[in-house]
């Protein structure tokens, strides 16, 4: 940096104190567009205190409250003042957000006094690396090819985490990459039951420190109010609870008029209940899903139980392209117990390889009836199964393949909803459960919100829809054999337990 010892000594206090360092930075005011000194809001100062005290932090925030700016400035300060080649990274949901944060880095650097000018060895769209120390910052999207496997980080900031398509996978990769380094998650809420929700709900017992910011804490969220403002009962309750003034309530009114009440509560929560408020549009009853045991699986295959020779199985198949993004999924359900027997999920398997997996699973599960969605890549899967001589493929009464439309999607999901409402499914993979929790009624058919997957849910709904068309006498025979086996097993266990206290005579 070309500093003398005396100059270095003068700057040591600035380097050690992030608030003093931030005052040297210039940030763009989102309201005026002008660049100004970075003076922290009270909520930003509170978050900064938490950052100095904890390694794993999760932040619930309203939109545009300055959390992302504070976190990027914090990472910049740590990289700028580091003496070792450490790297601080941020993952964003959108590519434009990632580019915005990298632009912010360059703005910080250019805005520093000439005395503090430093050379960079790398300065591109993803990385800023300082020449003398090798320390730097990186920006990526959560949808980057290869995820976090392609880079090494000492600390990570996951921005708008609740909107990542694969929250579980990304978080696992980041934690493995960062190790003992700091991980910061921030987001506005998106879906009940997703990883962001479970992390927030489990804090601090799960090792994460939860920091919450509410819209009424932000000084800019206010508008001129009518002189003779008449309050609703809800507004009077908010006044009493949070000490809101008329200008804050007027701002709230205008936002609700634009966004609607439910969306306003999610994007601008006033409390933790608002943050995860999702109105009445959920397709599945949350109470029905709550009693299902959530299981965690590693890898692409999820085996729930052994194959029973006398059971009959139905399989639902949802095929993707195998190039990242959407998943190719298989769900197997037992006709005897109505439970899930097996699931498979991968977004890297090509359609031909996926067809081989479907064939293997179908043969393993007693030559199960297979229903393949043929909207896109499913055509190839169905063609290969037919080419290989697999006979037990689902056809409609008119000998047609399954094509998912708004009408047929309602049909298949109504079967699944009835199964769930009757409490016939007792355990389920967490990823599938998250997808079902996120389902809302879009226009007329159930859909996952933008940024969320519904591939496992689709394959499961297809499997249960497939089971409807299997002859009833086949189902009854399977149930009878299943009950006989279960009773025999229980009787054998009971006999063994009765004999435990005894020893064979010598």
C-alpha positions as CSV (number, residue, x, y, z in Angstrom):
1,X,0.0,0.0,0.0
2,X,3.1,2.3,0.1
3,X,2.4,3.5,3.7
4,X,5.1,4.6,6.1
5,X,5.2,3.2,9.6
6,X,3.8,6.5,11.0
7,X,1.0,6.4,8.5
8,X,0.3,2.8,9.2
9,X,0.1,3.6,12.9
10,X,-2.4,6.4,12.2
11,X,-4.6,4.1,10.2
12,X,-4.5,1.1,12.6
13,X,-7.5,2.4,14.6
14,X,-9.5,2.9,11.4
15,X,-8.6,-0.6,10.1
16,X,-9.5,-2.2,13.5
17,X,-12.9,-0.4,13.8
18,X,-15.3,-1.2,11.0
19,X,-17.5,1.8,11.7
20,X,-14.6,4.2,11.3
21,X,-13.6,2.3,8.1
22,X,-17.1,2.5,6.7
23,X,-17.1,6.3,7.1
24,X,-14.3,6.3,4.4
25,X,-16.6,4.4,2.0
26,X,-19.1,5.9,-0.4
27,X,-22.4,4.3,-1.1
28,X,-25.2,5.2,-3.4
29,X,-28.4,6.4,-1.8
30,X,-31.2,4.3,-3.2
31,X,-33.7,7.2,-2.8
32,X,-31.7,10.1,-4.2
33,X,-29.1,8.2,-6.3
34,X,-26.3,10.4,-5.0
35,X,-23.1,8.9,-3.5
36,X,-22.6,9.7,0.2
37,X,-20.6,8.7,3.2
38,X,-21.7,5.3,4.6
39,X,-23.3,6.3,7.9
40,X,-25.0,3.3,9.5
41,X,-28.7,3.1,10.3
42,X,-29.4,1.8,13.9
43,X,-30.5,-1.6,12.5
44,X,-27.2,-1.8,10.6
45,X,-25.2,-1.1,13.7
46,X,-27.1,-3.8,15.6
47,X,-26.3,-6.3,12.9
48,X,-22.6,-5.3,12.9
49,X,-22.5,-6.0,16.7
50,X,-23.9,-9.5,16.0
51,X,-21.3,-10.1,13.3
52,X,-18.5,-9.5,15.7
53,X,-20.0,-11.9,18.2
54,X,-21.2,-15.0,16.3
55,X,-20.1,-17.3,13.5
56,X,-23.4,-18.4,12.1
57,X,-26.0,-15.7,11.7
58,X,-29.4,-15.8,10.0
59,X,-31.3,-12.5,9.3
60,X,-35.0,-12.0,8.6
61,X,-35.4,-8.6,6.9
62,X,-37.9,-6.5,5.0
63,X,-36.9,-5.3,1.5
64,X,-34.6,-2.4,1.0
65,X,-33.5,-1.9,4.6
66,X,-29.7,-1.8,3.9
67,X,-28.7,-5.3,5.2
68,X,-27.0,-6.4,2.0
69,X,-25.1,-3.2,1.8
70,X,-23.9,-3.5,5.4
71,X,-22.9,-7.2,4.8
72,X,-20.9,-6.4,1.7
73,X,-19.2,-3.5,3.3
74,X,-18.3,-5.8,6.2
75,X,-16.8,-8.4,3.9
76,X,-14.9,-5.7,2.0
77,X,-13.5,-4.4,5.3
78,X,-12.4,-7.9,6.3
79,X,-10.7,-8.6,3.0
80,X,-9.1,-5.1,2.7
81,X,-7.6,-5.3,6.2
82,X,-6.6,-9.0,6.0
83,X,-2.9,-9.9,6.0
84,X,-3.5,-13.4,4.8
85,X,-5.0,-14.6,1.4
86,X,-8.5,-15.1,2.7
87,X,-11.5,-14.9,0.5
88,X,-15.0,-13.7,1.4
89,X,-17.8,-14.7,-0.9
90,X,-21.5,-13.9,-1.5
91,X,-24.1,-16.0,-3.2
92,X,-27.0,-14.2,-4.7
93,X,-30.3,-15.5,-6.1
94,X,-30.2,-13.4,-9.3
95,X,-27.2,-12.7,-11.5
96,X,-28.1,-9.0,-11.5
97,X,-27.8,-9.0,-7.7
98,X,-24.4,-10.7,-7.9
99,X,-23.2,-8.1,-10.4
100,X,-24.6,-5.3,-8.2
101,X,-22.6,-6.4,-5.2
102,X,-19.4,-6.7,-7.3
103,X,-20.1,-3.2,-8.6
104,X,-20.4,-2.1,-4.9
105,X,-16.9,-3.5,-4.2
106,X,-15.4,-1.4,-6.9
107,X,-17.3,1.6,-5.7
108,X,-15.9,1.1,-2.2
109,X,-12.4,0.8,-3.6
110,X,-12.6,3.9,-5.8
111,X,-14.1,6.0,-3.0
112,X,-11.3,5.4,-0.6
113,X,-8.7,8.2,-0.1
114,X,-5.7,8.2,-2.4
115,X,-3.5,7.3,0.6
116,X,-5.3,3.9,0.8
117,X,-5.1,3.0,-2.9
118,X,-4.2,-0.6,-3.5
119,X,-3.4,-2.6,-6.6
120,X,-5.5,-5.6,-7.6
121,X,-4.3,-8.7,-9.3
122,X,-7.9,-9.8,-10.3
123,X,-10.8,-7.5,-11.0
124,X,-13.6,-9.0,-13.0
125,X,-17.3,-9.8,-12.9
126,X,-16.9,-12.3,-10.1
127,X,-13.7,-11.6,-8.2
128,X,-11.7,-8.7,-6.6
129,X,-8.3,-9.8,-5.4
130,X,-5.7,-7.6,-3.8
131,X,-2.1,-8.0,-5.1
132,X,-0.1,-7.7,-1.9
133,X,-2.1,-10.1,0.3
134,X,-4.1,-12.3,-2.1
135,X,-7.2,-11.5,0.0
136,X,-10.3,-10.7,-1.9
137,X,-14.0,-11.0,-2.5
138,X,-16.1,-13.2,-4.8
139,X,-19.7,-13.0,-6.0
140,X,-21.7,-15.9,-7.5
141,X,-25.2,-16.9,-8.1
142,X,-26.9,-19.8,-6.3
143,X,-27.6,-21.2,-9.7
144,X,-23.9,-21.1,-10.8
145,X,-22.9,-24.3,-12.6
146,X,-21.3,-26.6,-10.1
147,X,-22.6,-24.7,-7.1
148,X,-19.9,-23.9,-4.5
149,X,-17.7,-26.8,-5.5
150,X,-15.7,-24.7,-7.9
151,X,-14.3,-22.2,-5.3
152,X,-12.8,-21.9,-1.9
153,X,-14.1,-19.4,0.7
154,X,-13.1,-18.5,4.3
155,X,-16.5,-16.8,4.9
156,X,-19.8,-16.8,3.0
157,X,-22.8,-14.5,2.8
158,X,-25.9,-16.2,1.3
159,X,-28.2,-13.4,0.1
160,X,-32.0,-13.9,-0.3
161,X,-31.4,-17.5,0.7
162,X,-35.1,-18.3,0.9
163,X,-35.4,-18.0,-2.9
164,X,-32.6,-20.5,-3.8
165,X,-33.9,-23.4,-5.8
166,X,-31.8,-25.9,-3.7
167,X,-31.4,-24.5,-0.2
168,X,-30.3,-27.8,1.4
169,X,-27.7,-28.6,-1.2
170,X,-26.2,-25.1,-1.3
171,X,-26.0,-24.7,2.5
172,X,-24.3,-28.1,2.8
173,X,-21.7,-27.2,0.2
174,X,-21.1,-23.8,1.7
175,X,-20.6,-25.3,5.2
176,X,-18.2,-27.9,3.9
177,X,-16.3,-25.2,2.0
178,X,-16.1,-22.6,4.8
179,X,-15.4,-24.9,7.6
180,X,-15.0,-22.9,10.8
181,X,-15.4,-19.6,9.0
182,X,-18.3,-17.3,9.3
183,X,-21.6,-18.0,7.5
184,X,-24.3,-15.3,7.2
185,X,-27.7,-16.0,5.8
186,X,-30.1,-13.1,5.0
187,X,-33.5,-13.1,3.3
188,X,-37.0,-12.0,3.2
189,X,-39.2,-15.1,3.8
190,X,-40.5,-17.2,1.0
191,X,-42.1,-20.5,2.0
192,X,-43.2,-22.2,5.2
193,X,-41.2,-25.4,5.7
194,X,-38.2,-24.5,3.5
195,X,-34.7,-24.5,4.9
196,X,-34.7,-20.8,5.7
197,X,-37.9,-21.3,7.8
198,X,-36.6,-24.3,9.7
199,X,-33.3,-22.5,10.4
200,X,-35.1,-19.5,11.8
201,X,-37.5,-21.6,13.8
202,X,-34.7,-23.7,15.3
203,X,-32.5,-20.8,16.4
204,X,-30.6,-20.6,18.7
205,X,-30.8,-24.3,19.7
206,X,-29.5,-25.2,16.2
207,X,-26.4,-23.1,16.6
208,X,-27.6,-20.2,14.5
209,X,-28.1,-16.7,15.9
210,X,-31.3,-15.1,14.6
211,X,-31.4,-11.4,13.9
212,X,-34.8,-9.9,13.0
213,X,-35.5,-6.5,11.4
214,X,-39.0,-5.2,10.9
215,X,-40.3,-2.6,8.4
216,X,-41.4,-0.1,11.1
217,X,-37.7,0.1,12.3
218,X,-36.7,1.7,9.0
219,X,-36.7,5.5,9.0
220,X,-37.6,5.9,5.3
221,X,-40.8,3.8,5.4
222,X,-43.2,6.7,5.9
223,X,-45.4,9.0,3.7
224,X,-47.4,12.2,4.4
225,X,-50.6,11.3,6.1
226,X,-54.1,12.9,5.8
227,X,-54.8,15.4,8.5
228,X,-57.9,13.7,9.7
229,X,-56.7,10.1,9.3
230,X,-59.3,7.5,10.4
231,X,-57.7,4.2,11.7
232,X,-58.9,0.7,11.3
233,X,-59.0,-1.6,14.3
234,X,-55.9,-3.4,12.9
235,X,-54.0,-0.1,12.6
236,X,-54.9,0.9,16.2
237,X,-53.5,-2.5,17.3
238,X,-50.3,-1.8,15.4
239,X,-50.0,1.6,16.9
240,X,-50.3,0.2,20.3
241,X,-47.9,-2.7,19.7
242,X,-45.1,-0.8,17.8
243,X,-45.7,2.9,18.5
244,X,-46.4,3.7,14.9
245,X,-47.1,7.2,13.8
246,X,-49.6,8.3,11.1
247,X,-46.9,8.6,8.4
248,X,-45.8,5.0,8.9
249,X,-49.4,3.8,8.8
250,X,-49.9,5.8,5.6
251,X,-46.9,4.2,4.0
252,X,-48.2,0.8,5.1
253,X,-51.6,1.5,3.5
254,X,-50.2,2.4,0.2
255,X,-47.9,-0.6,0.1
256,X,-50.8,-2.9,0.9
257,X,-52.9,-1.3,-1.9
258,X,-50.1,-2.2,-4.3
259,X,-49.0,-5.6,-3.0
260,X,-52.0,-7.0,-1.2
261,X,-52.1,-7.8,2.5
262,X,-50.5,-11.3,2.3
263,X,-47.6,-10.3,0.1
264,X,-47.0,-7.1,2.2
265,X,-46.7,-9.1,5.4
266,X,-44.1,-11.5,3.7
267,X,-42.0,-8.8,2.1
268,X,-42.4,-6.2,4.9
269,X,-43.0,-8.2,8.1
270,X,-43.8,-6.4,11.4
271,X,-43.1,-9.4,13.5
272,X,-42.1,-13.1,13.3
273,X,-45.7,-14.2,12.7
274,X,-45.9,-11.8,9.7
275,X,-42.6,-13.1,8.3
276,X,-44.0,-16.5,7.7
277,X,-47.6,-15.6,6.9
278,X,-48.9,-17.2,3.8
279,X,-52.6,-16.5,3.8
280,X,-55.1,-19.1,2.8
281,X,-53.8,-20.1,-0.7
282,X,-51.8,-23.1,0.4
283,X,-52.9,-26.2,-1.6
284,X,-52.3,-28.7,1.2
285,X,-53.6,-28.3,4.7
286,X,-50.5,-27.4,6.8
287,X,-51.9,-29.4,9.7
288,X,-52.0,-32.5,7.6
289,X,-48.4,-32.1,6.6
290,X,-47.3,-31.3,10.1
291,X,-48.0,-34.8,11.3
292,X,-45.9,-36.5,8.6
293,X,-42.5,-37.5,9.9
294,X,-39.8,-35.7,7.9
295,X,-36.9,-37.9,6.9
296,X,-33.4,-36.8,5.8
297,X,-31.7,-38.7,3.0
298,X,-28.2,-38.4,1.5
299,X,-27.6,-38.8,-2.2
300,X,-30.1,-39.2,-5.0
301,X,-31.9,-42.3,-3.9
302,X,-34.4,-42.4,-1.0
303,X,-35.4,-46.0,0.1
304,X,-38.1,-46.0,2.7
305,X,-38.7,-49.8,3.1
306,X,-37.7,-53.2,1.7
307,X,-39.5,-54.6,-1.4
308,X,-42.3,-57.0,-0.4
309,X,-42.8,-59.9,-2.9
310,X,-46.6,-59.9,-2.4
311,X,-47.0,-56.1,-2.7
312,X,-48.1,-54.2,-5.7
313,X,-46.4,-50.8,-6.6
314,X,-47.2,-47.8,-8.7
315,X,-44.5,-45.5,-10.1
316,X,-44.7,-41.8,-11.1
317,X,-41.9,-40.4,-13.3
318,X,-41.1,-36.7,-14.0
319,X,-38.3,-36.3,-16.4
320,X,-36.0,-33.2,-16.9
321,X,-33.1,-32.5,-19.3
322,X,-30.3,-33.4,-16.9
323,X,-28.4,-30.1,-17.4
324,X,-29.0,-28.6,-13.9
325,X,-32.2,-26.7,-12.9
326,X,-35.2,-29.0,-12.8
327,X,-34.9,-32.6,-11.5
328,X,-35.7,-36.0,-13.0
329,X,-37.7,-37.8,-10.3
330,X,-39.1,-41.2,-9.5
331,X,-41.6,-42.0,-6.8
332,X,-42.7,-45.5,-5.9
333,X,-45.8,-46.0,-3.7
334,X,-47.1,-49.2,-2.1
335,X,-50.7,-50.1,-2.9
336,X,-51.0,-52.2,0.2
337,X,-49.9,-49.6,2.7
338,X,-50.4,-46.4,0.6
339,X,-47.0,-45.3,1.9
340,X,-44.0,-44.1,-0.2
341,X,-41.6,-46.9,-0.8
342,X,-38.8,-45.3,-2.8
343,X,-37.8,-41.9,-4.4
344,X,-35.0,-40.8,-6.7
345,X,-33.9,-37.3,-7.7
346,X,-31.2,-36.0,-9.9
347,X,-30.7,-32.9,-12.1
348,X,-27.6,-34.2,-13.9
349,X,-28.8,-37.5,-15.2
350,X,-29.5,-37.5,-19.0
351,X,-32.9,-38.8,-20.2
352,X,-31.5,-42.0,-21.6
353,X,-29.7,-42.8,-18.4
354,X,-32.8,-41.8,-16.4
355,X,-34.8,-44.3,-18.5
356,X,-32.4,-47.0,-17.4
357,X,-32.9,-46.0,-13.8
358,X,-36.7,-46.1,-14.2
359,X,-36.4,-49.6,-15.7
360,X,-34.2,-50.9,-12.9
361,X,-36.6,-49.5,-10.2
362,X,-39.7,-50.8,-12.0
363,X,-38.3,-54.3,-12.2
364,X,-37.1,-54.2,-8.6
365,X,-40.6,-53.2,-7.4
366,X,-42.3,-56.3,-8.8
367,X,-42.7,-55.0,-12.3
368,X,-44.6,-52.0,-11.1
369,X,-47.0,-50.0,-13.2
370,X,-45.2,-46.9,-14.5
371,X,-46.8,-43.6,-15.3
372,X,-44.5,-41.3,-17.2
373,X,-45.3,-37.6,-17.8
374,X,-44.7,-37.1,-21.5
375,X,-44.8,-33.3,-21.8
376,X,-41.1,-32.9,-22.6
377,X,-38.2,-35.3,-22.1
378,X,-40.6,-38.0,-20.9
379,X,-41.3,-38.9,-24.5
380,X,-37.8,-40.3,-24.8
381,X,-38.1,-42.2,-21.4
382,X,-41.4,-43.8,-22.4
383,X,-40.0,-44.7,-25.9
384,X,-36.9,-46.4,-24.3
385,X,-39.0,-48.3,-21.9
386,X,-41.2,-49.6,-24.7
387,X,-38.1,-50.3,-26.8
388,X,-36.6,-52.4,-24.0
389,X,-39.8,-54.4,-23.8
390,X,-41.2,-53.2,-20.5
391,X,-44.9,-53.9,-20.7
392,X,-46.4,-52.5,-17.6
393,X,-46.8,-48.9,-18.7
394,X,-49.7,-46.8,-17.8
395,X,-52.2,-45.9,-20.5
396,X,-55.5,-44.0,-20.3
397,X,-58.8,-45.7,-21.0
398,X,-58.4,-44.3,-24.6
399,X,-54.8,-45.8,-24.8
400,X,-53.2,-42.4,-24.4
401,X,-50.0,-41.4,-22.6
402,X,-50.1,-39.0,-19.7
403,X,-49.8,-35.3,-20.6
404,X,-49.9,-32.8,-17.8
405,X,-52.3,-29.9,-18.4
406,X,-54.1,-27.6,-15.9
407,X,-57.0,-30.1,-15.8
408,X,-54.9,-33.3,-15.5
409,X,-52.6,-31.6,-12.9
410,X,-55.6,-30.9,-10.7
411,X,-56.7,-34.5,-11.2
412,X,-53.4,-36.0,-10.1
413,X,-52.9,-33.6,-7.2
414,X,-56.4,-34.1,-5.9
415,X,-55.6,-37.8,-5.5
416,X,-52.5,-36.9,-3.5
417,X,-54.3,-34.4,-1.4
418,X,-57.0,-37.0,-0.4
419,X,-54.2,-39.4,0.5
420,X,-52.6,-36.8,2.7
421,X,-55.8,-35.5,4.3
422,X,-56.7,-39.1,5.3
423,X,-53.3,-39.3,7.0
424,X,-52.2,-42.4,4.9
425,X,-48.6,-41.1,4.5
426,X,-46.7,-41.3,7.8
427,X,-43.2,-40.4,6.6
428,X,-41.7,-38.4,3.8
429,X,-38.4,-37.0,2.6
430,X,-37.9,-33.5,3.8
431,X,-37.3,-32.2,0.3
432,X,-40.7,-33.6,-0.9
433,X,-42.4,-32.2,2.2
434,X,-40.9,-28.7,1.6
435,X,-42.3,-28.8,-2.0
436,X,-45.8,-29.8,-0.8
437,X,-45.8,-27.0,1.8
438,X,-44.9,-24.5,-0.9
439,X,-47.7,-25.5,-3.2
440,X,-50.3,-22.8,-3.8
441,X,-53.2,-22.5,-6.2
442,X,-52.0,-20.6,-9.2
443,X,-55.0,-19.6,-11.4
444,X,-56.7,-23.0,-11.1
445,X,-53.9,-25.6,-10.7
446,X,-51.4,-26.2,-7.8
447,X,-48.0,-24.7,-8.5
448,X,-44.7,-24.1,-6.6
449,X,-43.8,-20.5,-6.2
450,X,-41.0,-19.0,-8.5
451,X,-37.6,-20.2,-7.4
452,X,-39.0,-23.4,-5.8
453,X,-39.0,-26.9,-7.3
454,X,-42.0,-29.2,-7.5
455,X,-40.4,-32.2,-9.3
456,X,-40.6,-34.6,-6.4
457,X,-44.1,-33.5,-5.6
458,X,-45.1,-34.0,-9.3
459,X,-43.7,-37.5,-9.4
460,X,-45.4,-38.4,-6.1
461,X,-48.7,-37.1,-7.4
462,X,-48.3,-39.1,-10.6
463,X,-47.5,-42.3,-8.6
464,X,-50.7,-42.0,-6.6
465,X,-52.7,-41.1,-9.7
466,X,-51.3,-44.2,-11.4
467,X,-52.4,-46.3,-8.4
468,X,-56.0,-45.3,-9.0
469,X,-56.1,-47.3,-12.3
470,X,-54.7,-50.5,-10.9
471,X,-57.6,-53.1,-10.6
472,X,-59.2,-53.2,-7.2
473,X,-58.8,-57.0,-6.8
474,X,-55.1,-56.6,-7.3
475,X,-55.0,-54.0,-4.6
476,X,-57.1,-56.1,-2.2
477,X,-54.8,-59.1,-2.7
478,X,-51.8,-56.9,-2.0
479,X,-53.4,-55.5,1.2
480,X,-54.4,-59.0,2.3
481,X,-50.8,-60.3,1.9
482,X,-49.4,-57.2,3.5
483,X,-51.6,-57.6,6.5
484,X,-50.8,-61.3,6.8
485,X,-47.1,-60.6,6.7
486,X,-47.4,-57.8,9.2
487,X,-49.4,-59.9,11.7
488,X,-46.9,-62.8,11.3
489,X,-44.0,-60.5,11.9
490,X,-45.6,-59.0,15.0
491,X,-46.5,-62.5,16.3
492,X,-42.9,-63.6,15.7
493,X,-41.5,-60.6,17.5
494,X,-43.9,-61.1,20.4
495,X,-42.8,-64.8,20.8
496,X,-39.2,-63.7,20.7
497,X,-39.8,-61.1,23.4
498,X,-41.5,-63.7,25.6
499,X,-38.5,-66.0,25.4
500,X,-35.9,-63.3,26.2
501,X,-35.7,-63.9,30.0
502,X,-35.1,-67.7,29.6
503,X,-32.0,-69.7,28.9
504,X,-31.9,-73.1,27.4
505,X,-31.3,-75.8,30.0
506,X,-27.8,-77.3,29.9
